[in-house]
Amino acid sequence: MRASQGDQLVQHGRVVGQHDQVTEIVEVMGTGGNPPYRVRFPDGREAIMSPGPDCEVRHPQEQK
């Protein structure tokens, strides 16, 4: 998994009815775009995440 600042990290819901959680990557702390990432949640909180298999990275240029 490789990401850069400004990409979105999407954590998919694991049970029926649970929504995806979308965060913005504000800092790549690993080398070469690898985790861990500092992410910002929509409510402004920040956390450090090492994404698992239930996550994907969305690049802004892919969404257009």
PQR file with spaces between the fields and no chain letter, atoms N, CA, C, O and H, PARSE charges and radii, in Angstrom:
ATOM       1  N    MET     1       0.848   -1.168    0.000 -0.4000 1.5000
ATOM       2  CA   MET     1       0.000    0.000    0.000 -0.0000 2.0000
ATOM       3  C    MET     1       0.893    1.231    0.000  0.5500 1.7000
ATOM       4  O    MET     1       1.750    1.386    0.871 -0.5500 1.4000
ATOM       5  N    ARG     2       0.692    2.096   -0.972 -0.4000 1.5000
ATOM       6  CA   ARG     2       1.472    3.328   -1.067 -0.0000 2.0000
ATOM       7  C    ARG     2       0.513    4.512   -1.147  0.5500 1.7000
ATOM       8  O    ARG     2      -0.510    4.463   -1.831 -0.5500 1.4000
ATOM       9  H    ARG     2      -0.003    1.970   -1.679  0.4000 1.0000
ATOM      10  N    ALA     3       0.866    5.567   -0.435 -0.4000 1.5000
ATOM      11  CA   ALA     3       0.027    6.757   -0.409 -0.0000 2.0000
ATOM      12  C    ALA     3       0.897    7.995   -0.355  0.5500 1.7000
ATOM      13  O    ALA     3       2.102    7.916   -0.113 -0.5500 1.4000
ATOM      14  H    ALA     3       1.697    5.606    0.121  0.4000 1.0000
ATOM      15  N    SER     4       0.279    9.132   -0.582 -0.4000 1.5000
ATOM      16  CA   SER     4       0.961   10.407   -0.433 -0.0000 2.0000
ATOM      17  C    SER     4       0.011   11.377    0.265  0.5500 1.7000
ATOM      18  O    SER     4      -1.187   11.123    0.388 -0.5500 1.4000
ATOM      19  H    SER     4      -0.700    9.196   -0.778  0.4000 1.0000
ATOM      20  N    GLN     5       0.569   12.479    0.713 -0.4000 1.5000
ATOM      21  CA   GLN     5      -0.220   13.472    1.421 -0.0000 2.0000
ATOM      22  C    GLN     5      -1.360   13.949    0.531  0.5500 1.7000
ATOM      23  O    GLN     5      -1.155   14.233   -0.649 -0.5500 1.4000
ATOM      24  H    GLN     5       1.542   12.686    0.613  0.4000 1.0000
ATOM      25  N    GLY     6      -2.564   14.036    1.097 -0.4000 1.5000
ATOM      26  CA   GLY     6      -3.740   14.458    0.349 -0.0000 2.0000
ATOM      27  C    GLY     6      -4.604   13.309   -0.133  0.5500 1.7000
ATOM      28  O    GLY     6      -5.754   13.529   -0.512 -0.5500 1.4000
ATOM      29  H    GLY     6      -2.731   13.805    2.056  0.4000 1.0000
ATOM      30  N    ASP     7      -4.083   12.081   -0.130 -0.4000 1.5000
ATOM      31  CA   ASP     7      -4.886   10.918   -0.498 -0.0000 2.0000
ATOM      32  C    ASP     7      -5.899   10.630    0.602  0.5500 1.7000
ATOM      33  O    ASP     7      -5.783   11.139    1.717 -0.5500 1.4000
ATOM      34  H    ASP     7      -3.148   11.902    0.178  0.4000 1.0000
ATOM      35  N    GLN     8      -6.884    9.816    0.280 -0.4000 1.5000
ATOM      36  CA   GLN     8      -7.863    9.389    1.271 -0.0000 2.0000
ATOM      37  C    GLN     8      -7.574    7.946    1.669  0.5500 1.7000
ATOM      38  O    GLN     8      -7.213    7.116    0.834 -0.5500 1.4000
ATOM      39  H    GLN     8      -6.978    9.403   -0.626  0.4000 1.0000
ATOM      40  N    LEU     9      -7.740    7.665    2.952 -0.4000 1.5000
ATOM      41  CA   LEU     9      -7.635    6.299    3.454 -0.0000 2.0000
ATOM      42  C    LEU     9      -9.045    5.856    3.805  0.5500 1.7000
ATOM      43  O    LEU     9      -9.692    6.462    4.659 -0.5500 1.4000
ATOM      44  H    LEU     9      -8.034    8.339    3.630  0.4000 1.0000
ATOM      45  N    VAL    10      -9.528    4.805    3.154 -0.4000 1.5000
ATOM      46  CA   VAL    10     -10.888    4.320    3.358 -0.0000 2.0000
ATOM      47  C    VAL    10     -10.822    2.996    4.097  0.5500 1.7000
ATOM      48  O    VAL    10     -10.219    2.031    3.627 -0.5500 1.4000
ATOM      49  H    VAL    10      -9.003    4.313    2.460  0.4000 1.0000
ATOM      50  N    GLN    11     -11.459    2.967    5.276 -0.4000 1.5000
ATOM      51  CA   GLN    11     -11.560    1.733    6.045 -0.0000 2.0000
ATOM      52  C    GLN    11     -12.981    1.222    5.870  0.5500 1.7000
ATOM      53  O    GLN    11     -13.938    1.857    6.313 -0.5500 1.4000
ATOM      54  H    GLN    11     -11.949    3.751    5.659  0.4000 1.0000
ATOM      55  N    HIS    12     -13.112    0.072    5.223 -0.4000 1.5000
ATOM      56  CA   HIS    12     -14.427   -0.482    4.911 -0.0000 2.0000
ATOM      57  C    HIS    12     -15.064   -1.082    6.163  0.5500 1.7000
ATOM      58  O    HIS    12     -14.387   -1.662    7.011 -0.5500 1.4000
ATOM      59  H    HIS    12     -12.334   -0.444    4.864  0.4000 1.0000
ATOM      60  N    GLY    13     -16.401   -0.924    6.254 -0.4000 1.5000
ATOM      61  CA   GLY    13     -17.142   -1.515    7.362 -0.0000 2.0000
ATOM      62  C    GLY    13     -17.007   -3.026    7.341  0.5500 1.7000
ATOM      63  O    GLY    13     -16.992   -3.644    6.277 -0.5500 1.4000
ATOM      64  H    GLY    13     -16.951   -0.452    5.565  0.4000 1.0000
ATOM      65  N    ARG    14     -16.909   -3.615    8.518 -0.4000 1.5000
ATOM      66  CA   ARG    14     -16.682   -5.069    8.601 -0.0000 2.0000
ATOM      67  C    ARG    14     -17.957   -5.858    8.853  0.5500 1.7000
ATOM      68  O    ARG    14     -17.973   -7.078    8.695 -0.5500 1.4000
ATOM      69  H    ARG    14     -16.921   -3.113    9.383  0.4000 1.0000
ATOM      70  N    VAL    15     -19.020   -5.174    9.242 -0.4000 1.5000
ATOM      71  CA   VAL    15     -20.284   -5.866    9.498 -0.0000 2.0000
ATOM      72  C    VAL    15     -21.393   -5.165    8.715  0.5500 1.7000
ATOM      73  O    VAL    15     -21.256   -4.005    8.328 -0.5500 1.4000
ATOM      74  H    VAL    15     -19.006   -4.183    9.371  0.4000 1.0000
ATOM      75  N    VAL    16     -22.468   -5.869    8.493 -0.4000 1.5000
ATOM      76  CA   VAL    16     -23.594   -5.316    7.752 -0.0000 2.0000
ATOM      77  C    VAL    16     -24.116   -4.077    8.477  0.5500 1.7000
ATOM      78  O    VAL    16     -24.342   -4.103    9.687 -0.5500 1.4000
ATOM      79  H    VAL    16     -22.580   -6.811    8.807  0.4000 1.0000
ATOM      80  N    GLY    17     -24.302   -3.004    7.732 -0.4000 1.5000
ATOM      81  CA   GLY    17     -24.825   -1.773    8.300 -0.0000 2.0000
ATOM      82  C    GLY    17     -23.765   -0.804    8.776  0.5500 1.7000
ATOM      83  O    GLY    17     -24.077    0.351    9.068 -0.5500 1.4000
ATOM      84  H    GLY    17     -24.118   -2.984    6.749  0.4000 1.0000
ATOM      85  N    GLN    18     -22.523   -1.242    8.862 -0.4000 1.5000
ATOM      86  CA   GLN    18     -21.447   -0.343    9.287 -0.0000 2.0000
ATOM      87  C    GLN    18     -20.911    0.385    8.054  0.5500 1.7000
ATOM      88  O    GLN    18     -20.567   -0.247    7.055 -0.5500 1.4000
ATOM      89  H    GLN    18     -22.270   -2.180    8.625  0.4000 1.0000
ATOM      90  N    HIS    19     -20.842    1.706    8.129 -0.4000 1.5000
ATOM      91  CA   HIS    19     -20.406    2.518    6.994 -0.0000 2.0000
ATOM      92  C    HIS    19     -18.886    2.557    6.895  0.5500 1.7000
ATOM      93  O    HIS    19     -18.172    2.309    7.866 -0.5500 1.4000
ATOM      94  H    HIS    19     -21.121    2.219    8.941  0.4000 1.0000
ATOM      95  N    ASP    20     -18.411    2.878    5.689 -0.4000 1.5000
ATOM      96  CA   ASP    20     -16.984    3.086    5.484 -0.0000 2.0000
ATOM      97  C    ASP    20     -16.543    4.341    6.229  0.5500 1.7000
ATOM      98  O    ASP    20     -17.304    5.301    6.352 -0.5500 1.4000
ATOM      99  H    ASP    20     -18.991    3.080    4.899  0.4000 1.0000
ATOM     100  N    GLN    21     -15.317    4.323    6.720 -0.4000 1.5000
ATOM     101  CA   GLN    21     -14.747    5.480    7.405 -0.0000 2.0000
ATOM     102  C    GLN    21     -13.678    6.059    6.487  0.5500 1.7000
ATOM     103  O    GLN    21     -12.717    5.377    6.133 -0.5500 1.4000
ATOM     104  H    GLN    21     -14.700    3.543    6.619  0.4000 1.0000
ATOM     105  N    VAL    22     -13.852    7.321    6.104 -0.4000 1.5000
ATOM     106  CA   VAL    22     -12.938    7.977    5.163 -0.0000 2.0000
ATOM     107  C    VAL    22     -12.146    9.042    5.916  0.5500 1.7000
ATOM     108  O    VAL    22     -12.721    9.907    6.577 -0.5500 1.4000
ATOM     109  H    VAL    22     -14.633    7.875    6.391  0.4000 1.0000
ATOM     110  N    THR    23     -10.818    8.969    5.808 -0.4000 1.5000
ATOM     111  CA   THR    23      -9.944    9.953    6.432 -0.0000 2.0000
ATOM     112  C    THR    23      -8.995   10.507    5.378  0.5500 1.7000
ATOM     113  O    THR    23      -8.791    9.900    4.327 -0.5500 1.4000
ATOM     114  H    THR    23     -10.351    8.267    5.271  0.4000 1.0000
ATOM     115  N    GLU    24      -8.422   11.663    5.671 -0.4000 1.5000
ATOM     116  CA   GLU    24      -7.449   12.281    4.771 -0.0000 2.0000
ATOM     117  C    GLU    24      -6.047   12.026    5.309  0.5500 1.7000
ATOM     118  O    GLU    24      -5.800   12.206    6.501 -0.5500 1.4000
ATOM     119  H    GLU    24      -8.588   12.156    6.525  0.4000 1.0000
ATOM     120  N    ILE    25      -5.139   11.614    4.453 -0.4000 1.5000
ATOM     121  CA   ILE    25      -3.757   11.393    4.857 -0.0000 2.0000
ATOM     122  C    ILE    25      -3.057   12.754    4.884  0.5500 1.7000
ATOM     123  O    ILE    25      -2.942   13.421    3.856 -0.5500 1.4000
ATOM     124  H    ILE    25      -5.339   11.467    3.485  0.4000 1.0000
ATOM     125  N    VAL    26      -2.592   13.158    6.066 -0.4000 1.5000
ATOM     126  CA   VAL    26      -1.929   14.457    6.200 -0.0000 2.0000
ATOM     127  C    VAL    26      -0.414   14.316    6.304  0.5500 1.7000
ATOM     128  O    VAL    26       0.313   15.297    6.142 -0.5500 1.4000
ATOM     129  H    VAL    26      -2.685   12.617    6.902  0.4000 1.0000
ATOM     130  N    GLU    27       0.068   13.099    6.574 -0.4000 1.5000
ATOM     131  CA   GLU    27       1.520   12.868    6.630 -0.0000 2.0000
ATOM     132  C    GLU    27       1.808   11.392    6.403  0.5500 1.7000
ATOM     133  O    GLU    27       1.154   10.525    6.983 -0.5500 1.4000
ATOM     134  H    GLU    27      -0.522   12.302    6.705  0.4000 1.0000
ATOM     135  N    VAL    28       2.782   11.116    5.559 -0.4000 1.5000
ATOM     136  CA   VAL    28       3.261    9.750    5.345 -0.0000 2.0000
ATOM     137  C    VAL    28       4.504    9.594    6.206  0.5500 1.7000
ATOM     138  O    VAL    28       5.506   10.274    5.981 -0.5500 1.4000
ATOM     139  H    VAL    28       3.313   11.820    5.088  0.4000 1.0000
ATOM     140  N    MET    29       4.448    8.709    7.183 -0.4000 1.5000
ATOM     141  CA   MET    29       5.538    8.564    8.138 -0.0000 2.0000
ATOM     142  C    MET    29       6.502    7.450    7.762  0.5500 1.7000
ATOM     143  O    MET    29       7.607    7.384    8.301 -0.5500 1.4000
ATOM     144  H    MET    29       3.634    8.157    7.365  0.4000 1.0000
ATOM     145  N    GLY    30       6.105    6.580    6.851 -0.4000 1.5000
ATOM     146  CA   GLY    30       6.972    5.512    6.388 -0.0000 2.0000
ATOM     147  C    GLY    30       7.795    5.966    5.194  0.5500 1.7000
ATOM     148  O    GLY    30       7.636    7.086    4.708 -0.5500 1.4000
ATOM     149  H    GLY    30       5.207    6.634    6.413  0.4000 1.0000
ATOM     150  N    THR    31       8.668    5.100    4.728 -0.4000 1.5000
ATOM     151  CA   THR    31       9.503    5.437    3.574 -0.0000 2.0000
ATOM     152  C    THR    31       8.824    4.978    2.286  0.5500 1.7000
ATOM     153  O    THR    31       8.183    3.927    2.251 -0.5500 1.4000
ATOM     154  H    THR    31       8.797    4.190    5.122  0.4000 1.0000
ATOM     155  N    GLY    32       8.970    5.766    1.244 -0.4000 1.5000
ATOM     156  CA   GLY    32       8.444    5.382   -0.064 -0.0000 2.0000
ATOM     157  C    GLY    32       6.933    5.301   -0.141  0.5500 1.7000
ATOM     158  O    GLY    32       6.406    4.558   -0.970 -0.5500 1.4000
ATOM     159  H    GLY    32       9.490    6.620    1.273  0.4000 1.0000
ATOM     160  N    GLY    33       6.216    6.042    0.698 -0.4000 1.5000
ATOM     161  CA   GLY    33       4.756    6.027    0.662 -0.0000 2.0000
ATOM     162  C    GLY    33       4.116    4.930    1.482  0.5500 1.7000
ATOM     163  O    GLY    33       2.898    4.754    1.449 -0.5500 1.4000
ATOM     164  H    GLY    33       6.644    6.646    1.371  0.4000 1.0000
ATOM     165  N    ASN    34       4.925    4.193    2.215 -0.4000 1.5000
ATOM     166  CA   ASN    34       4.411    3.094    3.037 -0.0000 2.0000
ATOM     167  C    ASN    34       3.926    3.586    4.393  0.5500 1.7000
ATOM     168  O    ASN    34       4.323    4.662    4.838 -0.5500 1.4000
ATOM     169  H    ASN    34       5.914    4.336    2.241  0.4000 1.0000
ATOM     170  N    PRO    35       3.057    2.797    5.067 -0.5600 1.5000
ATOM     171  CA   PRO    35       2.567    3.167    6.394  0.2800 2.0000
ATOM     172  C    PRO    35       3.705    3.219    7.399  0.5500 1.7000
ATOM     173  O    PRO    35       4.784    2.686    7.142 -0.5500 1.4000
ATOM     174  N    PRO    36       3.475    3.851    8.530 -0.5600 1.5000
ATOM     175  CA   PRO    36       2.216    4.402    9.050  0.2800 2.0000
ATOM     176  C    PRO    36       1.907    5.768    8.463  0.5500 1.7000
ATOM     177  O    PRO    36       2.773    6.451    7.918 -0.5500 1.4000
ATOM     178  N    TYR    37       0.620    6.146    8.597 -0.4000 1.5000
ATOM     179  CA   TYR    37       0.139    7.426    8.101 -0.0000 2.0000
ATOM     180  C    TYR    37      -0.494    8.213    9.241  0.5500 1.7000
ATOM     181  O    TYR    37      -1.146    7.640   10.113 -0.5500 1.4000
ATOM     182  H    TYR    37      -0.083    5.591    9.040  0.4000 1.0000
ATOM     183  N    ARG    38      -0.298    9.528    9.229 -0.4000 1.5000
ATOM     184  CA   ARG    38      -1.062   10.401   10.123 -0.0000 2.0000
ATOM     185  C    ARG    38      -2.288   10.810    9.320  0.5500 1.7000
ATOM     186  O    ARG    38      -2.168   11.342    8.216 -0.5500 1.4000
ATOM     187  H    ARG    38       0.232    9.993    8.520  0.4000 1.0000
ATOM     188  N    VAL    39      -3.473   10.560    9.881 -0.4000 1.5000
ATOM     189  CA   VAL    39      -4.717   10.832    9.169 -0.0000 2.0000
ATOM     190  C    VAL    39      -5.570   11.824    9.959  0.5500 1.7000
ATOM     191  O    VAL    39      -5.452   11.944   11.178 -0.5500 1.4000
ATOM     192  H    VAL    39      -3.570   10.129   10.778  0.4000 1.0000
ATOM     193  N    ARG    40      -6.432   12.529    9.225 -0.4000 1.5000
ATOM     194  CA   ARG    40      -7.376   13.469    9.847 -0.0000 2.0000
ATOM     195  C    ARG    40      -8.794   13.001    9.537  0.5500 1.7000
ATOM     196  O    ARG    40      -9.157   12.782    8.382 -0.5500 1.4000
ATOM     197  H    ARG    40      -6.528   12.432    8.234  0.4000 1.0000
ATOM     198  N    PHE    41      -9.579   12.855   10.589 -0.4000 1.5000
ATOM     199  CA   PHE    41     -10.975   12.460   10.465 -0.0000 2.0000
ATOM     200  C    PHE    41     -11.820   13.683   10.105  0.5500 1.7000
ATOM     201  O    PHE    41     -11.375   14.813   10.307 -0.5500 1.4000
ATOM     202  H    PHE    41      -9.284   13.033   11.528  0.4000 1.0000
ATOM     203  N    PRO    42     -13.022   13.482    9.580 -0.5600 1.5000
ATOM     204  CA   PRO    42     -13.878   14.615    9.204  0.2800 2.0000
ATOM     205  C    PRO    42     -14.172   15.582   10.363  0.5500 1.7000
ATOM     206  O    PRO    42     -14.419   16.763   10.119 -0.5500 1.4000
ATOM     207  N    ASP    43     -14.150   15.113   11.599 -0.4000 1.5000
ATOM     208  CA   ASP    43     -14.425   15.991   12.741 -0.0000 2.0000
ATOM     209  C    ASP    43     -13.181   16.731   13.234  0.5500 1.7000
ATOM     210  O    ASP    43     -13.249   17.465   14.219 -0.5500 1.4000
ATOM     211  H    ASP    43     -13.949   14.154   11.798  0.4000 1.0000
ATOM     212  N    GLY    44     -12.030   16.540   12.548 -0.4000 1.5000
ATOM     213  CA   GLY    44     -10.811   17.263   12.883 -0.0000 2.0000
ATOM     214  C    GLY    44      -9.815   16.494   13.743  0.5500 1.7000
ATOM     215  O    GLY    44      -8.670   16.921   13.887 -0.5500 1.4000
ATOM     216  H    GLY    44     -11.975   15.943   11.747  0.4000 1.0000
ATOM     217  N    ARG    45     -10.233   15.364   14.317 -0.4000 1.5000
ATOM     218  CA   ARG    45      -9.292   14.558   15.107 -0.0000 2.0000
ATOM     219  C    ARG    45      -8.212   14.005   14.186  0.5500 1.7000
ATOM     220  O    ARG    45      -8.439   13.812   12.992 -0.5500 1.4000
ATOM     221  H    ARG    45     -11.163   15.017   14.200  0.4000 1.0000
ATOM     222  N    GLU    46      -7.037   13.752   14.754 -0.4000 1.5000
ATOM     223  CA   GLU    46      -5.949   13.125   14.002 -0.0000 2.0000
ATOM     224  C    GLU    46      -5.483   11.874   14.730  0.5500 1.7000
ATOM     225  O    GLU    46      -5.584   11.778   15.953 -0.5500 1.4000
ATOM     226  H    GLU    46      -6.853   13.909   15.725  0.4000 1.0000
ATOM     227  N    ALA    47      -4.973   10.923   13.966 -0.4000 1.5000
ATOM     228  CA   ALA    47      -4.471    9.668   14.530 -0.0000 2.0000
ATOM     229  C    ALA    47      -3.383    9.128   13.617  0.5500 1.7000
ATOM     230  O    ALA    47      -3.248    9.552   12.470 -0.5500 1.4000
ATOM     231  H    ALA    47      -4.891   11.001   12.972  0.4000 1.0000
ATOM     232  N    ILE    48      -2.618    8.195   14.138 -0.4000 1.5000
ATOM     233  CA   ILE    48      -1.617    7.490   13.337 -0.0000 2.0000
ATOM     234  C    ILE    48      -2.172    6.099   13.062  0.5500 1.7000
ATOM     235  O    ILE    48      -2.573    5.388   13.983 -0.5500 1.4000
ATOM     236  H    ILE    48      -2.728    7.851   15.070  0.4000 1.0000
ATOM     237  N    MET    49      -2.192    5.714   11.784 -0.4000 1.5000
ATOM     238  CA   MET    49      -2.763    4.427   11.398 -0.0000 2.0000
ATOM     239  C    MET    49      -1.782    3.627   10.549  0.5500 1.7000
ATOM     240  O    MET    49      -1.069    4.168    9.704 -0.5500 1.4000
ATOM     241  H    MET    49      -1.867    6.291   11.035  0.4000 1.0000
ATOM     242  N    SER    50      -1.772    2.335   10.802 -0.4000 1.5000
ATOM     243  CA   SER    50      -1.109    1.368    9.931 -0.0000 2.0000
ATOM     244  C    SER    50      -2.228    0.503    9.369  0.5500 1.7000
ATOM     245  O    SER    50      -2.658   -0.442   10.030 -0.5500 1.4000
ATOM     246  H    SER    50      -2.352    1.896   11.489  0.4000 1.0000
ATOM     247  N    PRO    51      -2.708    0.801    8.170 -0.5600 1.5000
ATOM     248  CA   PRO    51      -3.904    0.157    7.643  0.2800 2.0000
ATOM     249  C    PRO    51      -3.761   -1.345    7.470  0.5500 1.7000
ATOM     250  O    PRO    51      -2.683   -1.867    7.183 -0.5500 1.4000
ATOM     251  N    GLY    52      -4.884   -2.018    7.656 -0.4000 1.5000
ATOM     252  CA   GLY    52      -4.950   -3.465    7.485 -0.0000 2.0000
ATOM     253  C    GLY    52      -5.593   -3.816    6.151  0.5500 1.7000
ATOM     254  O    GLY    52      -5.745   -2.955    5.283 -0.5500 1.4000
ATOM     255  H    GLY    52      -5.760   -1.595    7.889  0.4000 1.0000
ATOM     256  N    PRO    53      -5.971   -5.083    5.988 -0.5600 1.5000
ATOM     257  CA   PRO    53      -6.520   -5.547    4.710  0.2800 2.0000
ATOM     258  C    PRO    53      -7.913   -5.001    4.403  0.5500 1.7000
ATOM     259  O    PRO    53      -8.394   -5.138    3.279 -0.5500 1.4000
ATOM     260  N    ASP    54      -8.567   -4.381    5.391 -0.4000 1.5000
ATOM     261  CA   ASP    54      -9.895   -3.818    5.160 -0.0000 2.0000
ATOM     262  C    ASP    54      -9.834   -2.361    4.706  0.5500 1.7000
ATOM     263  O    ASP    54     -10.858   -1.681    4.665 -0.5500 1.4000
ATOM     264  H    ASP    54      -8.175   -4.270    6.305  0.4000 1.0000
ATOM     265  N    CYS    55      -8.637   -1.881    4.366 -0.4000 1.5000
ATOM     266  CA   CYS    55      -8.440   -0.482    3.966 -0.0000 2.0000
ATOM     267  C    CYS    55      -7.980   -0.381    2.516  0.5500 1.7000
ATOM     268  O    CYS    55      -7.401   -1.312    1.956 -0.5500 1.4000
ATOM     269  H    CYS    55      -7.804   -2.434    4.400  0.4000 1.0000
ATOM     270  N    GLU    56      -8.256    0.780    1.928 -0.4000 1.5000
ATOM     271  CA   GLU    56      -7.732    1.086    0.600 -0.0000 2.0000
ATOM     272  C    GLU    56      -7.359    2.559    0.552  0.5500 1.7000
ATOM     273  O    GLU    56      -7.890    3.371    1.309 -0.5500 1.4000
ATOM     274  H    GLU    56      -8.726    1.537    2.383  0.4000 1.0000
ATOM     275  N    VAL    57      -6.442    2.894   -0.345 -0.4000 1.5000
ATOM     276  CA   VAL    57      -6.028    4.274   -0.550 -0.0000 2.0000
ATOM     277  C    VAL    57      -6.683    4.755   -1.837  0.5500 1.7000
ATOM     278  O    VAL    57      -6.622    4.094   -2.873 -0.5500 1.4000
ATOM     279  H    VAL    57      -6.011    2.234   -0.960  0.4000 1.0000
ATOM     280  N    ARG    58      -7.317    5.933   -1.744 -0.4000 1.5000
ATOM     281  CA   ARG    58      -7.896    6.565   -2.933 -0.0000 2.0000
ATOM     282  C    ARG    58      -7.076    7.808   -3.242  0.5500 1.7000
ATOM     283  O    ARG    58      -6.896    8.681   -2.393 -0.5500 1.4000
ATOM     284  H    ARG    58      -7.367    6.470   -0.902  0.4000 1.0000
ATOM     285  N    HIS    59      -6.588    7.872   -4.461 -0.4000 1.5000
ATOM     286  CA   HIS    59      -5.784    8.999   -4.916 -0.0000 2.0000
ATOM     287  C    HIS    59      -6.715   10.018   -5.570  0.5500 1.7000
ATOM     288  O    HIS    59      -7.586    9.626   -6.347 -0.5500 1.4000
ATOM     289  H    HIS    59      -6.734    7.163   -5.151  0.4000 1.0000
ATOM     290  N    PRO    60      -6.561   11.327   -5.281 -0.5600 1.5000
ATOM     291  CA   PRO    60      -7.470   12.336   -5.833  0.2800 2.0000
ATOM     292  C    PRO    60      -7.547   12.310   -7.357  0.5500 1.7000
ATOM     293  O    PRO    60      -8.630   12.515   -7.904 -0.5500 1.4000
ATOM     294  N    GLN    61      -6.456   12.070   -8.056 -0.4000 1.5000
ATOM     295  CA   GLN    61      -6.467   12.074   -9.510 -0.0000 2.0000
ATOM     296  C    GLN    61      -7.290   10.913  -10.077  0.5500 1.7000
ATOM     297  O    GLN    61      -7.772   11.010  -11.206 -0.5500 1.4000
ATOM     298  H    GLN    61      -5.576   11.904   -7.611  0.4000 1.0000
ATOM     299  N    GLU    62      -7.464    9.817   -9.325 -0.4000 1.5000
ATOM     300  CA   GLU    62      -8.266    8.679   -9.779 -0.0000 2.0000
ATOM     301  C    GLU    62      -9.753    8.979   -9.690  0.5500 1.7000
ATOM     302  O    GLU    62     -10.543    8.365  -10.407 -0.5500 1.4000
ATOM     303  H    GLU    62      -7.072    9.738   -8.408  0.4000 1.0000
ATOM     304  N    GLN    63     -10.161    9.920   -8.817 -0.4000 1.5000
ATOM     305  CA   GLN    63     -11.559   10.202   -8.596 -0.0000 2.0000
ATOM     306  C    GLN    63     -12.148   11.110   -9.652  0.5500 1.7000
ATOM     307  O    GLN    63     -13.369   11.247   -9.727 -0.5500 1.4000
ATOM     308  H    GLN    63      -9.519   10.419   -8.234  0.4000 1.0000
ATOM     309  N    LYS    64     -11.315   11.737  -10.472 -0.4000 1.5000
ATOM     310  CA   LYS    64     -11.807   12.680  -11.492 -0.0000 2.0000
ATOM     311  C    LYS    64     -12.160   11.973  -12.774  0.5500 1.7000
ATOM     312  O    LYS    64     -12.588   12.613  -13.734 -0.5500 1.4000
ATOM     313  H    LYS    64     -10.323   11.626  -10.411  0.4000 1.0000
